[in-house]
Amino acid sequence: STAKIYIQTKSGVREGTLNDYLLLPTNLSNANELATKGTDKTKPWADTEVLDSEEVAELQLATLEFNKIIKREAEARNLAFMDANSFLKKLKGGYAENGETVSSDFITGGIFSLDGAHLTAKGYAFTANEFIKAINSHYKTTVPLLDTKLYKGVEVQN
């Protein structure tokens, strides 16, 4: 069985789900606090430390709307367009290119740094290649792709 965690939302305290996200960094002073925080309804994760499922849905909708605007403006100006949101979604299941596979998995995926938000050098190289592909396709150019194997992700010691 999995441990339950409790979160504070705008409508009250409730059990957390897989559709809720703890924000990094959280305000924790020690590992014991991490192990016990939110395990009791009287001490939930604060609303400011969690994106609950309703907030996630709002962000996803806003992201789609912004991307529609960006794409529409690029097309209106006859500019190359790289859909970064779609690219990042592809990473969830793993993305293979140039003989290596990366994913959006925290720490081990190779794309995101330890803060969980910014890309690693390898992540930026893969992203740059997506821009290059869009440019080459739109403008019929042949800008060479980066060799992503030359760029590092997070290195995990065994």
Backbone as JSON Lines, residues from 0, in Angstrom:
{"i":0,"aa":"S","n":[0.84,-1.18,0.0],"ca":[0.0,0.0,0.0],"c":[0.88,1.24,0.0]}
{"i":1,"aa":"T","n":[0.33,2.32,-0.49],"ca":[1.08,3.57,-0.54],"c":[0.62,4.48,0.6]}
{"i":2,"aa":"A","n":[1.55,5.29,1.07],"ca":[1.23,6.23,2.14],"c":[0.35,7.35,1.6]}
{"i":3,"aa":"K","n":[-0.57,7.79,2.41],"ca":[-1.43,8.9,2.02],"c":[-0.75,10.2,2.42]}
{"i":4,"aa":"I","n":[-0.94,11.21,1.57],"ca":[-0.53,12.55,1.96],"c":[-1.76,13.44,1.85]}
{"i":5,"aa":"Y","n":[-1.74,14.49,2.63],"ca":[-2.86,15.42,2.64],"c":[-2.37,16.79,2.19]}
{"i":6,"aa":"I","n":[-3.2,17.44,1.41],"ca":[-2.84,18.76,0.89],"c":[-3.95,19.76,1.2]}
{"i":7,"aa":"Q","n":[-3.53,21.0,1.38],"ca":[-4.47,22.1,1.56],"c":[-4.77,22.67,0.19]}
{"i":8,"aa":"T","n":[-6.04,22.73,-0.17],"ca":[-6.45,23.37,-1.43],"c":[-7.32,24.57,-1.08]}
{"i":9,"aa":"K","n":[-7.72,25.29,-2.09],"ca":[-8.59,26.45,-1.86],"c":[-9.91,26.05,-1.22]}
{"i":10,"aa":"S","n":[-10.34,24.8,-1.45],"ca":[-11.63,24.34,-0.9],"c":[-11.47,23.5,0.36]}
{"i":11,"aa":"G","n":[-10.26,23.36,0.88],"ca":[-10.06,22.63,2.13],"c":[-8.97,21.58,2.03]}
{"i":12,"aa":"V","n":[-8.82,20.81,3.1],"ca":[-7.82,19.74,3.15],"c":[-8.42,18.49,2.51]}
{"i":13,"aa":"R","n":[-7.61,17.83,1.69],"ca":[-8.05,16.57,1.08],"c":[-6.85,15.67,0.86]}
{"i":14,"aa":"E","n":[-7.12,14.4,0.58],"ca":[-6.06,13.45,0.27],"c":[-5.46,13.8,-1.09]}
{"i":15,"aa":"G","n":[-4.15,13.78,-1.17],"ca":[-3.48,14.06,-2.43],"c":[-3.66,12.91,-3.42]}
{"i":16,"aa":"T","n":[-3.54,13.23,-4.7],"ca":[-3.66,12.23,-5.76],"c":[-2.44,12.31,-6.67]}
{"i":17,"aa":"L","n":[-2.38,11.42,-7.63],"ca":[-1.28,11.45,-8.61],"c":[-1.4,12.65,-9.54]}
{"i":18,"aa":"N","n":[-2.52,13.36,-9.5],"ca":[-2.72,14.54,-10.35],"c":[-2.36,15.83,-9.63]}
{"i":19,"aa":"D","n":[-1.84,15.72,-8.41],"ca":[-1.36,16.87,-7.64],"c":[0.16,16.84,-7.64]}
{"i":20,"aa":"Y","n":[0.78,18.0,-7.59],"ca":[2.24,18.08,-7.66],"c":[2.79,18.91,-6.51]}
{"i":21,"aa":"L","n":[3.79,18.36,-5.81],"ca":[4.5,19.13,-4.81],"c":[5.49,20.02,-5.55]}
{"i":22,"aa":"L","n":[5.56,21.27,-5.14],"ca":[6.45,22.21,-5.8],"c":[7.85,22.11,-5.23]}
{"i":23,"aa":"L","n":[8.84,22.31,-6.08],"ca":[10.23,22.34,-5.64],"c":[10.72,23.78,-5.71]}
{"i":24,"aa":"P","n":[11.48,24.28,-4.77],"ca":[11.78,23.63,-3.5],"c":[10.65,23.85,-2.5]}
{"i":25,"aa":"T","n":[10.49,22.92,-1.62],"ca":[9.52,23.07,-0.54],"c":[10.24,23.67,0.66]}
{"i":26,"aa":"N","n":[9.51,24.15,1.6],"ca":[10.11,24.77,2.79],"c":[10.34,23.73,3.87]}
{"i":27,"aa":"L","n":[11.33,22.89,3.68],"ca":[11.64,21.84,4.64],"c":[13.01,22.11,5.26]}
{"i":28,"aa":"S","n":[13.1,21.91,6.57],"ca":[14.37,22.15,7.24],"c":[15.18,20.88,7.46]}
{"i":29,"aa":"N","n":[14.52,19.71,7.38],"ca":[15.27,18.47,7.57],"c":[14.53,17.29,6.95]}
{"i":30,"aa":"A","n":[15.23,16.18,6.82],"ca":[14.66,14.99,6.17],"c":[13.49,14.42,6.96]}
{"i":31,"aa":"N","n":[13.51,14.52,8.29],"ca":[12.4,14.01,9.1],"c":[11.11,14.75,8.78]}
{"i":32,"aa":"E","n":[11.23,16.04,8.54],"ca":[10.04,16.83,8.19],"c":[9.47,16.35,6.86]}
{"i":33,"aa":"L","n":[10.33,16.04,5.89],"ca":[9.87,15.53,4.6],"c":[9.14,14.21,4.78]}
{"i":34,"aa":"A","n":[9.65,13.35,5.65],"ca":[9.05,12.03,5.84],"c":[7.68,12.09,6.51]}
{"i":35,"aa":"T","n":[7.43,13.15,7.29],"ca":[6.18,13.2,8.05],"c":[5.21,14.28,7.57]}
{"i":36,"aa":"K","n":[5.68,15.24,6.81],"ca":[4.81,16.34,6.4],"c":[3.67,15.85,5.52]}
{"i":37,"aa":"G","n":[2.48,16.28,5.83],"ca":[1.32,15.93,5.03],"c":[0.75,14.56,5.29]}
{"i":38,"aa":"T","n":[1.32,13.81,6.24],"ca":[0.81,12.47,6.52],"c":[-0.38,12.48,7.48]}
{"i":39,"aa":"D","n":[-0.68,13.65,7.99],"ca":[-1.78,13.82,8.93],"c":[-2.68,14.95,8.42]}
{"i":40,"aa":"K","n":[-4.0,14.75,8.5],"ca":[-4.93,15.78,8.0],"c":[-4.75,17.12,8.71]}
{"i":41,"aa":"T","n":[-4.23,17.1,9.93],"ca":[-4.06,18.35,10.67],"c":[-2.78,19.08,10.3]}
{"i":42,"aa":"K","n":[-1.9,18.42,9.53],"ca":[-0.64,19.05,9.1],"c":[-0.43,18.81,7.6]}
{"i":43,"aa":"P","n":[-1.34,19.32,6.77],"ca":[-1.23,19.07,5.32],"c":[-0.13,19.91,4.68]}
{"i":44,"aa":"W","n":[0.23,19.52,3.45],"ca":[1.09,20.39,2.64],"c":[0.29,21.65,2.38]}
{"i":45,"aa":"A","n":[0.93,22.8,2.51],"ca":[0.25,24.08,2.31],"c":[-0.13,24.28,0.85]}
{"i":46,"aa":"D","n":[-1.2,25.02,0.63],"ca":[-1.66,25.32,-0.73],"c":[-0.54,25.93,-1.58]}
{"i":47,"aa":"T","n":[0.34,26.71,-0.95],"ca":[1.44,27.36,-1.69],"c":[2.56,26.38,-2.05]}
{"i":48,"aa":"E","n":[2.5,25.15,-1.5],"ca":[3.53,24.16,-1.78],"c":[3.06,23.08,-2.75]}
{"i":49,"aa":"V","n":[1.81,23.2,-3.22],"ca":[1.2,22.16,-4.05],"c":[0.48,22.79,-5.23]}
{"i":50,"aa":"L","n":[0.61,22.17,-6.39],"ca":[-0.29,22.47,-7.51],"c":[-1.33,21.35,-7.47]}
{"i":51,"aa":"D","n":[-2.55,21.73,-7.06],"ca":[-3.57,20.68,-7.02],"c":[-4.12,20.43,-8.42]}
{"i":52,"aa":"S","n":[-4.89,19.39,-8.57],"ca":[-5.36,18.96,-9.9],"c":[-6.14,20.06,-10.62]}
{"i":53,"aa":"E","n":[-6.9,20.87,-9.88],"ca":[-7.64,21.97,-10.52],"c":[-6.67,23.02,-11.06]}
{"i":54,"aa":"E","n":[-5.63,23.34,-10.3],"ca":[-4.64,24.32,-10.75],"c":[-3.85,23.78,-11.94]}
{"i":55,"aa":"V","n":[-3.56,22.48,-11.91],"ca":[-2.85,21.85,-13.03],"c":[-3.69,21.96,-14.3]}
{"i":56,"aa":"A","n":[-4.99,21.7,-14.19],"ca":[-5.88,21.8,-15.36],"c":[-5.92,23.22,-15.89]}
{"i":57,"aa":"E","n":[-5.94,24.21,-15.02],"ca":[-5.92,25.62,-15.44],"c":[-4.63,25.94,-16.18]}
{"i":58,"aa":"L","n":[-3.51,25.47,-15.66],"ca":[-2.21,25.71,-16.31],"c":[-2.12,25.03,-17.67]}
{"i":59,"aa":"Q","n":[-2.64,23.82,-17.75],"ca":[-2.61,23.1,-19.02],"c":[-3.45,23.83,-20.07]}
{"i":60,"aa":"L","n":[-4.61,24.33,-19.68],"ca":[-5.46,25.08,-20.62],"c":[-4.78,26.37,-21.05]}
{"i":61,"aa":"A","n":[-4.19,27.09,-20.09],"ca":[-3.49,28.33,-20.43],"c":[-2.32,28.06,-21.36]}
{"i":62,"aa":"T","n":[-1.59,26.97,-21.12],"ca":[-0.47,26.6,-21.98],"c":[-0.94,26.34,-23.41]}
{"i":63,"aa":"L","n":[-2.04,25.59,-23.55],"ca":[-2.59,25.33,-24.89],"c":[-2.98,26.63,-25.59]}
{"i":64,"aa":"E","n":[-3.62,27.53,-24.86],"ca":[-4.05,28.8,-25.46],"c":[-2.85,29.65,-25.88]}
{"i":65,"aa":"F","n":[-1.84,29.74,-25.02],"ca":[-0.63,30.5,-25.38],"c":[0.05,29.9,-26.6]}
{"i":66,"aa":"N","n":[0.14,28.57,-26.64],"ca":[0.78,27.92,-27.79],"c":[0.01,28.16,-29.08]}
{"i":67,"aa":"K","n":[-1.31,28.2,-29.01],"ca":[-2.11,28.52,-30.2],"c":[-1.79,29.92,-30.71]}
{"i":68,"aa":"I","n":[-1.65,30.86,-29.78],"ca":[-1.33,32.25,-30.14],"c":[0.07,32.31,-30.78]}
{"i":69,"aa":"I","n":[1.03,31.65,-30.16],"ca":[2.4,31.66,-30.68],"c":[2.43,31.06,-32.09]}
{"i":70,"aa":"K","n":[1.77,29.92,-32.27],"ca":[1.76,29.28,-33.58],"c":[1.07,30.16,-34.62]}
{"i":71,"aa":"R","n":[-0.07,30.74,-34.25],"ca":[-0.8,31.62,-35.17],"c":[0.05,32.81,-35.58]}
{"i":72,"aa":"E","n":[0.76,33.41,-34.64],"ca":[1.6,34.57,-34.94],"c":[2.78,34.17,-35.83]}
{"i":73,"aa":"A","n":[3.37,33.01,-35.56],"ca":[4.48,32.54,-36.4],"c":[4.0,32.31,-37.83]}
{"i":74,"aa":"E","n":[2.84,31.68,-37.97],"ca":[2.3,31.43,-39.31],"c":[1.95,32.73,-40.02]}
{"i":75,"aa":"A","n":[1.4,33.69,-39.3],"ca":[1.03,34.98,-39.9],"c":[2.25,35.73,-40.42]}
{"i":76,"aa":"R","n":[3.4,35.49,-39.78],"ca":[4.63,36.18,-40.17],"c":[5.56,35.29,-41.01]}
{"i":77,"aa":"N","n":[5.05,34.1,-41.39],"ca":[5.81,33.14,-42.17],"c":[7.14,32.79,-41.49]}
{"i":78,"aa":"L","n":[7.06,32.5,-40.2],"ca":[8.24,32.13,-39.42],"c":[8.19,30.65,-39.06]}
{"i":79,"aa":"A","n":[9.35,30.08,-38.85],"ca":[9.43,28.69,-38.38],"c":[8.82,28.61,-36.99]}
{"i":80,"aa":"F","n":[8.2,27.49,-36.69],"ca":[7.56,27.3,-35.39],"c":[7.97,25.95,-34.83]}
{"i":81,"aa":"M","n":[8.44,25.97,-33.58],"ca":[8.75,24.74,-32.87],"c":[7.81,24.66,-31.69]}
{"i":82,"aa":"D","n":[7.01,23.61,-31.63],"ca":[6.03,23.44,-30.55],"c":[6.73,22.8,-29.35]}
{"i":83,"aa":"A","n":[7.27,23.63,-28.47],"ca":[8.02,23.15,-27.32],"c":[7.15,22.32,-26.38]}
{"i":84,"aa":"N","n":[5.89,22.68,-26.23],"ca":[5.0,21.93,-25.36],"c":[4.83,20.5,-25.86]}
{"i":85,"aa":"S","n":[4.62,20.33,-27.15],"ca":[4.49,18.98,-27.71],"c":[5.79,18.19,-27.56]}
{"i":86,"aa":"F","n":[6.92,18.87,-27.75],"ca":[8.21,18.2,-27.57],"c":[8.37,17.72,-26.14]}
{"i":87,"aa":"L","n":[8.06,18.57,-25.17],"ca":[8.2,18.18,-23.77],"c":[7.25,17.04,-23.41]}
{"i":88,"aa":"K","n":[6.06,17.02,-24.01],"ca":[5.12,15.92,-23.77],"c":[5.67,14.61,-24.32]}
{"i":89,"aa":"K","n":[6.37,14.67,-25.46],"ca":[6.96,13.46,-26.05],"c":[8.0,12.85,-25.1]}
{"i":90,"aa":"L","n":[8.63,13.68,-24.31],"ca":[9.67,13.21,-23.41],"c":[9.13,12.32,-22.29]}
{"i":91,"aa":"K","n":[7.86,12.45,-21.98],"ca":[7.29,11.65,-20.89],"c":[7.5,10.16,-21.11]}
{"i":92,"aa":"G","n":[7.3,9.7,-22.31],"ca":[7.44,8.28,-22.6],"c":[8.83,7.88,-23.04]}
{"i":93,"aa":"G","n":[9.74,8.84,-23.09],"ca":[11.09,8.58,-23.58],"c":[11.2,9.02,-25.03]}
{"i":94,"aa":"Y","n":[12.32,9.6,-25.37],"ca":[12.53,10.16,-26.7],"c":[13.9,9.71,-27.18]}
{"i":95,"aa":"A","n":[13.94,9.06,-28.31],"ca":[15.21,8.55,-28.85],"c":[15.66,9.38,-30.04]}
{"i":96,"aa":"E","n":[16.95,9.72,-30.03],"ca":[17.56,10.43,-31.15],"c":[19.06,10.24,-31.05]}
{"i":97,"aa":"N","n":[19.69,10.1,-32.19],"ca":[21.15,10.01,-32.24],"c":[21.68,8.87,-31.38]}
{"i":98,"aa":"G","n":[20.93,7.78,-31.3],"ca":[21.4,6.61,-30.56],"c":[21.29,6.69,-29.06]}
{"i":99,"aa":"E","n":[20.59,7.68,-28.54],"ca":[20.39,7.73,-27.09],"c":[18.95,8.09,-26.78]}
{"i":100,"aa":"T","n":[18.49,7.65,-25.62],"ca":[17.11,7.9,-25.21],"c":[17.12,8.74,-23.94]}
{"i":101,"aa":"V","n":[16.3,9.76,-23.94],"ca":[16.13,10.62,-22.76],"c":[14.65,10.67,-22.43]}
{"i":102,"aa":"S","n":[14.34,11.17,-21.24],"ca":[12.94,11.31,-20.84],"c":[12.81,12.47,-19.86]}
{"i":103,"aa":"S","n":[11.58,12.74,-19.46],"ca":[11.34,13.81,-18.5],"c":[11.42,13.3,-17.06]}
{"i":104,"aa":"D","n":[11.83,12.05,-16.86],"ca":[11.95,11.51,-15.51],"c":[12.91,12.37,-14.69]}
{"i":105,"aa":"F","n":[12.51,12.67,-13.47],"ca":[13.33,13.49,-12.59],"c":[14.63,12.76,-12.27]}
{"i":106,"aa":"I","n":[15.72,13.41,-12.38],"ca":[17.1,12.99,-12.12],"c":[17.62,12.03,-13.2]}
{"i":107,"aa":"T","n":[16.94,10.94,-13.46],"ca":[17.46,9.9,-14.34],"c":[17.14,10.1,-15.82]}
{"i":108,"aa":"G","n":[16.24,11.03,-16.14],"ca":[15.82,11.19,-17.53],"c":[16.82,11.9,-18.43]}
{"i":109,"aa":"G","n":[17.72,12.7,-17.83],"ca":[18.77,13.35,-18.6],"c":[18.41,14.72,-19.14]}
{"i":110,"aa":"I","n":[17.14,15.08,-19.13],"ca":[16.71,16.35,-19.72],"c":[16.65,17.48,-18.69]}
{"i":111,"aa":"F","n":[16.08,17.19,-17.52],"ca":[15.89,18.23,-16.51],"c":[16.98,18.18,-15.45]}
{"i":112,"aa":"S","n":[17.37,19.37,-14.98],"ca":[18.39,19.47,-13.94],"c":[17.78,19.11,-12.59]}
{"i":113,"aa":"L","n":[18.58,19.21,-11.56],"ca":[18.13,18.8,-10.23],"c":[17.06,19.71,-9.62]}
{"i":114,"aa":"D","n":[16.86,20.88,-10.2],"ca":[15.77,21.72,-9.67],"c":[14.42,21.3,-10.25]}
{"i":115,"aa":"G","n":[14.44,20.38,-11.2],"ca":[13.19,19.86,-11.76],"c":[12.51,20.78,-12.75]}
{"i":116,"aa":"A","n":[13.08,21.96,-12.98],"ca":[12.44,22.93,-13.87],"c":[13.3,23.3,-15.07]}
{"i":117,"aa":"H","n":[14.58,23.51,-14.84],"ca":[15.48,23.93,-15.91],"c":[16.1,22.72,-16.58]}
{"i":118,"aa":"L","n":[16.45,22.9,-17.84],"ca":[17.05,21.82,-18.59],"c":[18.53,21.67,-18.27]}
{"i":119,"aa":"T","n":[19.05,20.48,-18.52],"ca":[20.49,20.24,-18.45],"c":[21.09,20.66,-19.8]}
{"i":120,"aa":"A","n":[22.4,20.61,-19.9],"ca":[23.05,20.9,-21.19],"c":[22.51,19.93,-22.25]}
{"i":121,"aa":"K","n":[22.35,18.67,-21.88],"ca":[21.8,17.68,-22.82],"c":[20.36,18.05,-23.19]}
{"i":122,"aa":"G","n":[19.59,18.48,-22.22],"ca":[18.22,18.9,-22.49],"c":[18.15,20.07,-23.45]}
{"i":123,"aa":"Y","n":[19.04,21.04,-23.26],"ca":[19.08,22.18,-24.18],"c":[19.54,21.75,-25.57]}
{"i":124,"aa":"A","n":[20.45,20.79,-25.65],"ca":[20.9,20.31,-26.96],"c":[19.76,19.63,-27.71]}
{"i":125,"aa":"F","n":[19.0,18.78,-27.02],"ca":[17.85,18.13,-27.66],"c":[16.82,19.17,-28.1]}
{"i":126,"aa":"T","n":[16.59,20.18,-27.26],"ca":[15.63,21.24,-27.59],"c":[16.13,22.06,-28.78]}
{"i":127,"aa":"A","n":[17.41,22.39,-28.79],"ca":[17.99,23.13,-29.91],"c":[17.8,22.36,-31.21]}
{"i":128,"aa":"N","n":[17.96,21.05,-31.15],"ca":[17.75,20.24,-32.35],"c":[16.32,20.33,-32.86]}
{"i":129,"aa":"E","n":[15.36,20.43,-31.97],"ca":[13.97,20.59,-32.39],"c":[13.77,21.93,-33.11]}
{"i":130,"aa":"F","n":[14.43,22.98,-32.6],"ca":[14.37,24.27,-33.28],"c":[15.04,24.18,-34.66]}
{"i":131,"aa":"I","n":[16.18,23.53,-34.71],"ca":[16.89,23.38,-35.98],"c":[16.03,22.62,-36.99]}
{"i":132,"aa":"K","n":[15.37,21.56,-36.54],"ca":[14.48,20.8,-37.44],"c":[13.37,21.69,-37.98]}
{"i":133,"aa":"A","n":[12.78,22.5,-37.12],"ca":[11.7,23.4,-37.55],"c":[12.23,24.43,-38.56]}
{"i":134,"aa":"I","n":[13.41,24.97,-38.29],"ca":[14.02,25.94,-39.2],"c":[14.33,25.29,-40.54]}
{"i":135,"aa":"N","n":[14.96,24.13,-40.5],"ca":[15.31,23.44,-41.74],"c":[14.06,23.1,-42.56]}
{"i":136,"aa":"S","n":[13.03,22.65,-41.89],"ca":[11.79,22.29,-42.59],"c":[11.12,23.51,-43.21]}
{"i":137,"aa":"H","n":[11.03,24.58,-42.43],"ca":[10.31,25.77,-42.89],"c":[11.06,26.53,-43.98]}
{"i":138,"aa":"Y","n":[12.35,26.69,-43.79],"ca":[13.14,27.51,-44.71],"c":[13.91,26.68,-45.74]}
{"i":139,"aa":"K","n":[13.73,25.36,-45.71],"ca":[14.42,24.46,-46.64],"c":[15.94,24.63,-46.55]}
{"i":140,"aa":"T","n":[16.44,24.72,-45.31],"ca":[17.87,24.86,-45.06],"c":[18.44,23.52,-44.58]}
{"i":141,"aa":"T","n":[19.73,23.49,-44.37],"ca":[20.39,22.25,-43.92],"c":[21.31,22.53,-42.73]}
{"i":142,"aa":"V","n":[20.82,23.27,-41.76],"ca":[21.62,23.52,-40.55],"c":[21.83,22.16,-39.87]}
{"i":143,"aa":"P","n":[23.07,21.81,-39.56],"ca":[23.32,20.49,-38.95],"c":[22.81,20.43,-37.51]}
{"i":144,"aa":"L","n":[22.34,19.25,-37.12],"ca":[21.89,19.03,-35.75],"c":[23.09,18.93,-34.83]}
{"i":145,"aa":"L","n":[22.9,19.25,-33.56],"ca":[23.93,19.09,-32.56],"c":[24.12,17.6,-32.26]}
{"i":146,"aa":"D","n":[25.32,17.22,-31.9],"ca":[25.58,15.86,-31.44],"c":[25.25,15.84,-29.95]}
{"i":147,"aa":"T","n":[24.07,15.39,-29.61],"ca":[23.59,15.44,-28.22],"c":[24.44,14.6,-27.27]}
{"i":148,"aa":"K","n":[25.2,13.65,-27.8],"ca":[26.06,12.83,-26.95],"c":[27.21,13.64,-26.34]}
{"i":149,"aa":"L","n":[27.47,14.81,-26.9],"ca":[28.55,15.66,-26.39],"c":[28.11,16.5,-25.19]}
{"i":150,"aa":"Y","n":[26.84,16.46,-24.84],"ca":[26.3,17.3,-23.78],"c":[25.85,16.43,-22.62]}
{"i":151,"aa":"K","n":[26.07,16.91,-21.4],"ca":[25.79,16.12,-20.2],"c":[24.41,16.4,-19.62]}
{"i":152,"aa":"G","n":[23.85,15.34,-19.06],"ca":[22.65,15.45,-18.23],"c":[23.09,15.38,-16.78]}
{"i":153,"aa":"V","n":[22.2,15.0,-15.91],"ca":[22.56,14.79,-14.5],"c":[23.32,13.48,-14.42]}
{"i":154,"aa":"E","n":[24.45,13.51,-13.75],"ca":[25.24,12.3,-13.59],"c":[24.95,11.7,-12.23]}
{"i":155,"aa":"V","n":[24.52,10.45,-12.22],"ca":[24.16,9.76,-11.0],"c":[25.28,8.79,-10.63]}
{"i":156,"aa":"Q","n":[25.78,8.91,-9.41],"ca":[26.83,8.01,-8.93],"c":[26.2,6.72,-8.41]}
{"i":157,"aa":"N","n":[26.81,5.6,-8.7],"ca":[26.33,4.31,-8.17],"c":[26.97,3.99,-6.85]}
